[in-house]
Amino acid sequence: MMALPLVAAVGYAHPMGNLSVNHYAKLTPSGTGVEITFALDLAEIPTFELLQAWELTKDAPWEVLERRAAAEAKRWVSELRITEGGKALAPRIEVTELVVVEGAGNLPVFRVTTRLHVAAKGGRVEFEDRNYAARAGWREIVVVASEGAEVLRSSKGAVDLSHGLTAYPLDPQVAPRQDQAAWFEWKRAGHPVEVRGVPVRGSGATEVLLPSGARPAEVAAAGTIQRNDAISKLLRRDHMSWGAMGLLLALAFWFGALHALEPGHGKTMVAAYLVGARGTPKHAFVLGGMVTFTHTVSVFALGLATMFLSQYVLPEKLAKVLGIVSGGAIIWIGGVMLWRRVRKLGDAHAQERGHAHSHGRLTHTHGQEGEVSMGGLLALGASGGLVPCPSALILLLSAISMGKVALGMLLLVTFSLGLALVLTATGMLVLYARNLFPGRRGPSGMLVRYMPVVSAAAIVVIGIVMTRYSLG
């Protein structure tokens, strides 16, 4: 049985991004067994993948969506492991509820809630959720005693932070729950008692209760595509005028620029490279252009994987691999630069000592800055743009879902050009700042002399941080 119509919610936010699948399980022992409320809240990209697998669109008849969601819920329930006293128990599906909410870029978001009954008699019950094990997401399990049951001990408490995935905590200091398994010991009784479980940190976080299907307003970084923003409203139009098209492209460009202003996105790497090299404005443009090209290709590849290969290769896994490759390449490039510049600096010191010994004075050699290699420049730019961002992917998939493939590609390129503008401007500012150093004598001269080595070391550190982040 299916219930609940399409919900037009006032807000929709996922604490772990557009690629996440969020889990919730409420285990309730009662006088007749154990009741389980199991919910999956799929963000925009996983919902898109599910519709692709069903060969449906969000505009499919509601009865068809209900039927496919019910079938999918059976598969998800089969991935739950429930035992009592070591003996496996088979849950019985009582009802499945589907809620469809409009997410970022007009892409739909699914929340499927299934209520189960398990014919348990009392003892130690163990529960494990094996669904979407490789996906990032909020994972919450709560244990609450009901009429006719007494919970003696439990690994989880009764505090429900997300209210069944309908209202995530607004406090950013509350870490996303990561509960994949739980156990509790119980017996039948005449009345319920409080669960004695593990204390839940952050239970006093600010929470907002909303109607079923709603979400609190999303607090997102600049340049992030959100539900019902200006881009989403323009993409909704069936017929787009040239003026609306120009505005849409301008917004995509602006969002890309804003997105690049957030921490990361290659700005530090670009600055570190150019500050320690004899760079020119041409090099800054080449570096920014290469980041743009690689970023566009990587997002397009991730979009293809999402549309056609998600059953074989998860998009977030591909993004993770690209992040590791990107970080490893940056470590290698920075390492080679560091080795060459340290060696060159050592040769320069040896030359200075020779001059000082011959002439009785210390001379200053020039040309200690790192040489700009076009191959190294292209490789560094390619590595920096290899990691795709979800906002660009949302733009692409949103247009494709409405049958506007060419528009999606154009928006992706425009978004990437906005990102490139910030990177190029960063490079130009670095080059301008380098010319403000007064000379090579005194403290500033020492700074200029060692800057190439320090900048190469900074690139290595950036690569290490990127790799560590990608490895999770």
N, C-alpha and C positions, 0 to 999 in steps of 0.2 A: 504494500500500500504506500502511496506517495501523498505528500501534503505540502501546503504552502505555495502560493503563487509567486510570480516574479516580483522582486522587491526593488523599488527605486530608493536606494539608501541615501542618507545625507552625507555620508563620508565613508571612505574605505581605506584602511591602512594595514599593512603587514609589517610587523616589527623586524622581520629579517629579509625584506625586499621582494621584488617582483618574481623571483625565481623560487620562492619558498613554498613548502607545503607544511601547514601547521596542524598539530595533532592535539586531541583532547579526549580523555577517557575518565568518566566518573563511575566508580565502582561502588555499588550500593547493596550491601547484604540486607536481606529482608526475611520475613517469616516464611517465604516461599522459595527462596534461593538467592541468587545474586543478579541484580539488575545492572546493566551496563549502558551508559550513554556514550557512544563513540562518534566523534566528529572529525572530519578532515576539512580544512579551509585552504583551498588551493588558490595561490596568487595568480596573477595574470598569465604568466608564461606556462605554468603547469595546466591551467584551464585551457589555454590555447592548444596545448599538446593533446589533451584529452578529447577535445572536439575534433582535432585532426584524426585521432585514432578512431573516433566514432563516425568519421566522414560526415559530420554535421556542422552547422554554423549556429551562432547564438540565436538566430532568428528561426530556428527549427520549431515545429509545433511543440507546445509545452508538454503534451502527452508523450511525445517521442523522447524529449529530454528526461522526463520523469522515469520512463521505462529504462533508458540507458543508464541513468544514475542508480536505479535500483539494482540493475545487473552488476554495475561496477561496485556497489556497496557489498554485494555478496562476495566478490573477489577480495575486497579489503578485509572483510570479516574472516575469510579463510586464512589471512595472514596474522590473525591474532592467536596467541598461544595462551590458553587458560587451563590451569590444572588445579585440582584440590587433593591434597595428600599425595601428590605425585601422579595422580591419574588425570588423563586429558579429559576435558569437558567440552562438549559441542554447544556453542551458543545458538539460540533460536532468535531469528530476526522478527521483531514485533512490528516495527514501522520504520520507514526511511523518509526523511524530509530533505528536499532540495531547495536551496535558496540561491538565486542568481542575482548578483549585484554588478552594476557597471563599475569597472575599475579604471586604471590609468589608460589614457589614450582610447577610451571607449571599448577596451577589451573586457569581456565578461570575467567574472570571478565566481567560482562555485564554492558553496559550503554544503556538505552532505552530512547530515546527522542521522545515525542509525541507533535505534534502541533495541537492546538485546536482553534476553532472559537466559540465565544459566541455572540448571537444576542442581544446585549445590546443597549440601546438607549441613555443613559446618566443619571447620578445621582450617588448615593453612591453604589459602588460595593464592596462586601466583599468576600474574598477568604480564604479557609482553606484546608490544606492538611492533611488528616487523615491516610495516608498510613504509615505503619511500625511505629506506634506511640511509641512502646516500644523499638525500636532499637536506638542505638546511631548512630550519623551521622551528617554530615554537612547539614544544612537546610538554604537555601537562597531564598529570594523572592525579586525581583526588579520590579519597576514600571517605564515604559518609554513611554512617549507620542509619537504617530506616526502621520503620515499625516492625517489631518482632525480632530484632537482631541486636546482638552486642558484639562490637569489635574489641577484641582483647589487646591486640598489638597491630601496628601497621607501619610500613616503611614510608608512607605518604600521609600527609595531613588532610584536613577537610577544607582548607582555604582554597577557594576557587578564584584564581587571579584573573582569568580571562573570561569568566562567566560563559563557559561553553564556546569560546572563540568568538563571542559577540562584542566584547569590549576589552581590548588589551590594556594593560596598565599604561598610564600616561607618563609615569615617572621614568625618565631615561636611566636612572640608577638601578632600576629593577632589571636584573639580567634575565634574558629569555630562558624559560624553563626548558630543560632537556631530559624529561622523564621518558624513558623507553620501557621501563619495567617497574613493577611494584608487587608487593605481597602484603597480605594481612591475615590475621588469625581471628576467627569469629565463631560464635555459637548462636543458636536461636534463643531468643529471650522474650520477655513480655513487653519490653519497651526499649527504645533506642538509648544509647549512651554516647558520650563524646568519644571521638577517636583519639587514642593515645599514639600519635605518630611523630615523625621527624618534624621539628619546627620549620616553618617556611619563612625564609628571609624575604623581606620586602612586602610582607602581607599588609602593611599599613599604607601601601602606595595609593595615590589618588586614582580612582576609577570612575568611569562614567557609564551608567547603564543606559543602553539605547534599545529601541525596538528591535525585534528579531530581524536580522539581515543588515542592520546598520553598523557603522563603525565610527569611532571618534575621528575628528578632523586630523588629517595626516600632517605631521611635522616632518618635512622633508628638506633635503639639502637643495641649494640653489641649482636651477637647471634640471631638476627632476620632473619628469612628466607625471602629472597627478590627475586624479579623476576630476572631470568637469572644468579643467583649466582652459585657457584660450585656444590652445592647439587642439584639444579634444573637441571643443565646440565647433571649430572650423572643419575638422575631419568628419563631423557628423553630416555635413551638408551633402545632399545627393547631387546637386548641381553647383559647381563652384565657378564664380566669376574670376576674371583676370585679377581684379583687385583683391579678392579673397585669397587667390593663389599667391599673390605677391606678399600679402600679410602673413600667410602660413609659412612661406619660406623664410621671411624675415624673423618670425618667431622661432623657427627651428635653428636658425643661425644664432640668435640671441641666447637660446637655451644651451646650445653647444658652448658658447663663450662663457656663460655663467657656470656651466658644469666644469669647465676647465679651471675655473678659479677656486674650486674646492681643493682640499689637500690631495696631493698626488698628481696624477694625470701628466707626469713628465716634466712639469715646470722646474722642479729642483734639479732633475737630470740635465735639462737643457742649460740651465744656469751654470751648473757645475762643469759642464763640458766647455762652454764658451768662455767662462771666466779664466780658465787655465790654458787657453789656446789662442793663437793669433787669428781669431775669427773675424769675419767681415759680415756686413749685412746680408750678403749673398749666402753665407753659411747658415745664418739664422733662418732665412727663408727656406733653404733646402731642408734643414732639420724639421721645421714646422710642417712643410709640405709632405715629407716622408712619414711623419707621424699621422698626418691626415689620411694619406693613402692606405697605410697599413691598418689604421683604425676602421676605415670604411670596409676594407676587405674582411677583416676579422668579424665585424658585426654581421656582414652579409653571410659569411660562412656559418656563424652561429644561428642566423635566421633559417638557413637551409637545413641545418641539423634539427632545429626545433620543428620545422614543418614536415620533414621527411624521414629523419633518422632518430627521433626521440626514443623509439622503442629499442634502439641499439646503442645509442650514445646520448647520455643525458646532457643537455646544454650546459648545465653548471659544471659537469665533469670536463667538457671541452674547454669552457672558460678557465677552469682550474689548470688544465694542461697548458693552455696558452699563457697563463700567468707564470707558471713554472719555467716554460721555455723563455719567456720574456726576461724574467729575473735572472735566469742562468746566462743568457746572452749578454745582459748588461754587466754581470759579474765578470764574464770573460773579457769583454771589451775594456771595462775599467781596469781589470788586472793587467792586461797587456799595456795599456796607457801608463799605469803606475810603474810597471817594471821599466819601461823605456824612459820615463821622465826621471825616475830615481837614478838610473844609470847615467843619463845626460847631466843631471845635477852633480853627480860624483865626478864626471869628467871635467865639468866646469870648475869645481873646487880644485881639482888637481892642476888644471891649467892656471888658475889664479895663484896657487902656491908656487908654481914654476916661475911665473912672472915676478912674484914678490921676491923670490930668492935671487933672481937674475938682476933685478933693478932696484931692490931694496924698498919697494913700495907695493902696495896692493892695488891692483887694477881690477876694474869691473868689466866682466865680459857681458856681451849682449846676446840676445836670442835664446834666453833660457826658457821662454814660453814653449809650451807644447805645440808641435806642428799639427795643422789641421789636415787630416787625411779624408778625402772625399768618400773612400770606401768605409772608413770608420764612422763618418758622419751619417751615411746612409744606413749602416748597420745599427747604429744607436737609435736613429729615428724610427726604423722598423721595429726595433725591440720595444721602444717606448709606446708605440701605438698598437701593439699586438693584443693588449688586454681590452676586450670590448666592454662597453658600459651598458647596463640594462635600459637606460632611458633611450639610447639610440635604437636598441632592439625593439622596445615598445613602439617607437615611431614606425619602424619598418613593418612590424607584424600588424599594427593597427590598420595601416593603409592596405596591406595585402588582404586582411580579413574582409575588407570592403571591396575587394576586386580592383584596387588601384595600385598595381605592382609598380608601374613607372613612377607614380607619385611617391611611393614608399622609398624607392631608390634615390629619388631626387631629395627627399627630406633627409635621408641618411647622409648623403654627400654634403648637404647644406649644414647639417648639425656638425659634421666633422670639420667643415671649413671654419665654423665659429670656434671650435676647439683649437684649430691651427692658428687662428688669429691671436689668441692669448699666448700660445707657445712662442710664436714668432715675436710678438711684442715683448715677451719676457727676455728672449735672446737679444733683441735690440737694446733693451734697457741695461742688460748686463754689459754689452759692448760699450755703451755710452758711459757706464759707471767705471769701467776699466780705464778709460781715458782721463779720469779725474785724478788718478794717482800722480803725484808730483814728480816722481823719478825713482831711481833705483838706490839712491843713497839714504842712509838713516833707516829708521824703523819701517817706513813705507817701502823702501828698497828691499828689505828682507822679506816683507810680505809678498811683493811682486815676484821675488826670486823663488819662493817656496810655494806660490799659489798653484802652479801646474801640478805639483805633486799632491797637494792637499785636495785639489779638485778631482784628480784621478781616484784618490782614496775615497772621496765622497761618492763617486759613481759606483764604486765597489760596494759601499755600505748601502746605497739605494737599491742595488741589485739584490743584496742579501735580504733586505727588509721586504722587497717585493716577493722574493721566493718564499720567505718564511710565511708571509701572509697568504700566498697561494696554497701552500701546503696545509694551511689551517692549523 
